[in-house]
Amino acid sequence: MSLKRDGLWFVFFVFVALAVVFRGAEPLFLSQGPYPLGKIVVWVIFFVFLLYTLGCSARENFFKSMRSLFPYLWARQVGIDLYIGLILSACIILLVEGSLWVMLIWLVPMILFGNLATLLYVALHYDSILVYFVH
C-alpha cells in the first residue's frame, strides 16, 4: 500500500464524484444526440481503461516505472505526445464550456491522470461536444 499512489486515487475518485455532481443537465449514461451509442462506447472505454489502470497501479509503482523509462527517447516522446493531446482536449473543453476557469479546473486532473480525466469529460459532456462537430 502506497500513500502516494492511494492518495492520488482518492483525489481521482473525489474529482470523479464532483464532476458527476456538477456535470449539468446532460443525462449521465444516455445520449439524446444523433449518435447515442457513442456515449455508451465512451463510458465503456472509460471503465475498462480505469480498471486496467487500477490493476497496473496495484502491481507496479508508477513513479518507479517512469524513472526507469525516462532515459529512453521514445518514452519521452510518448509523454510529450500525451500532454500535447491533453492540451488539445483542454482546448475542446474551453470551446464547449466557454470558460477559461472550467478548462483550467479540468486541466489539473488531466495533467495528473491523463486520458482517464479526458474520457470522463467526454462521457459526461458527450452531447455538448457533438454539437460542435456534427451538423
C-alpha positions in Angstrom: 0.0 0.0 0.0 1.5 3.3 -1.0 0.2 6.6 0.4 1.4 8.5 -2.8 -0.5 6.0 -5.1 -3.6 5.6 -2.9 -3.7 9.3 -2.2 -3.7 10.1 -5.9 -6.5 7.5 -6.4 -8.5 9.2 -3.6 -8.1 12.5 -5.3 -9.2 11.0 -8.6 -12.4 9.5 -7.2 -13.2 12.7 -5.4 -12.8 14.5 -8.7 -15.0 12.0 -10.5 -17.7 12.4 -7.8 -17.5 16.2 -8.1 -17.5 16.1 -11.9 -20.6 13.9 -11.9 -22.5 16.1 -9.4 -21.7 19.3 -11.3 -22.0 18.0 -14.9 -25.1 20.0 -15.7 -28.3 18.8 -17.2 -27.0 16.2 -19.7 -28.1 12.6 -18.8 -25.3 10.6 -17.2 -25.2 7.5 -19.4 -27.7 8.1 -22.2 -27.2 10.4 -25.2 -30.1 12.5 -26.6 -27.9 13.4 -29.6 -27.6 12.0 -33.1 -25.2 9.2 -32.2 -26.5 7.8 -28.9 -24.4 4.7 -29.0 -21.2 6.8 -28.9 -21.8 7.9 -25.3 -22.1 4.3 -24.2 -18.9 3.4 -26.1 -17.0 6.2 -24.3 -18.3 5.1 -20.9 -17.2 1.5 -21.6 -13.8 2.7 -22.7 -13.5 4.8 -19.6 -14.5 2.0 -17.2 -12.2 -0.6 -19.0 -9.3 1.8 -19.0 -9.9 2.7 -15.4 -9.9 -1.0 -14.4 -6.8 -1.6 -16.3 -5.1 1.4 -14.8 -6.1 0.3 -11.3 -4.7 -3.1 -12.0 -1.4 -1.6 -13.2 -1.3 0.6 -10.1 -1.8 -2.4 -7.8 1.1 -4.3 -9.5 3.7 -1.6 -10.2 4.7 1.7 -8.8 4.0 4.3 -11.5 6.7 6.7 -10.3 9.4 3.9 -10.2 8.4 2.7 -13.7 8.6 6.2 -15.1 12.0 6.8 -13.6 13.3 3.7 -15.4 11.7 4.6 -18.7 12.6 8.3 -18.8 16.1 7.8 -20.1 14.6 6.3 -23.3 13.9 8.9 -26.0 10.7 7.1 -27.1 9.4 7.2 -23.6 9.9 11.0 -23.5 8.3 11.3 -27.0 5.2 9.3 -25.9 5.0 11.5 -22.8 5.2 14.7 -24.8 2.6 13.3 -27.3 0.3 12.5 -24.4 0.5 16.0 -23.0 0.0 17.7 -26.4 -3.1 15.6 -26.8 -4.3 16.7 -23.3 -3.7 20.3 -24.2 -5.8 19.8 -27.3 -8.5 18.2 -25.2 -8.4 21.2 -22.9 -9.0 23.5 -25.9 -12.1 21.4 -26.7 -13.2 21.9 -23.1 -12.7 25.6 -23.4 -14.7 25.6 -26.7 -17.6 23.7 -25.1 -17.7 25.4 -21.7 -16.7 28.9 -22.9 -14.9 29.4 -19.6 -11.1 29.5 -19.0 -11.7 28.7 -15.4 -13.6 25.5 -16.1 -10.9 24.5 -18.6 -8.2 25.1 -16.0 -10.1 23.1 -13.4 -10.3 20.1 -15.8 -6.7 20.6 -16.9 -5.3 19.8 -13.4 -6.8 16.2 -13.3 -5.9 15.8 -17.0 -2.3 16.5 -16.1 -2.4 14.2 -13.1 -4.5 11.4 -14.6 -4.1 11.8 -18.4 -6.8 10.3 -20.5 -8.8 9.0 -17.6 -9.8 12.6 -17.0 -10.3 13.3 -20.7 -12.5 10.2 -21.1 -14.5 11.3 -18.1 -15.1 14.7 -19.6 -16.1 13.3 -22.9 -18.5 10.8 -21.3 -20.1 13.5 -19.1 -20.4 16.1 -21.9 -20.8 13.9 -25.0 -23.9 15.6 -26.4 -22.5 19.1 -25.8 -19.3 18.2 -27.6 -21.1 16.7 -30.6 -22.9 20.0 -31.1 -19.6 21.5 -32.3 -18.7 18.7 -34.7 -21.9 17.4 -36.1 -24.3 19.5 -38.1 
